[in-house]
Amino acid sequence: MIKATVYVTIKQSVLDVQGTAVQGALHSMGFQEVDKVRVGKYMEMTLNTTDRSEAEKRVRAMCEKLLANTVIEDYRFELEGA
């Protein structure tokens, strides 16, 4: 078994509306030290394989096809196990 952890974030060149909203809310709660917020997605999955190379290919394909909108989002992932 291999555990994959996937992180998806809005590209730096794209306005992060959610991040701006969270920053505004934090400021209104008294957290003035927050300068910038970027909101993203975090996913964990377990793959039923021991082939690390194949797992890397499959997770990359998952990110490209479904988990990330590569026009406006970046992704990275980490594999553990096997």
Number of C-alpha atoms within 10 A of each C-alpha: 14 18 17 19 16 20 18 20 19 22 15 11 8 10 12 17 13 13 16 15 14 16 20 16 12 15 14 10 9 9 12 11 9 12 8 11 16 17 14 15 12 11 11 13 12 14 17 10 13 12 13 16 8 11 20 16 10 13 21 17 12 12 19 14 11 9 18 21 15 16 9 13 16 17 20 13 16 12 18 11 13 10
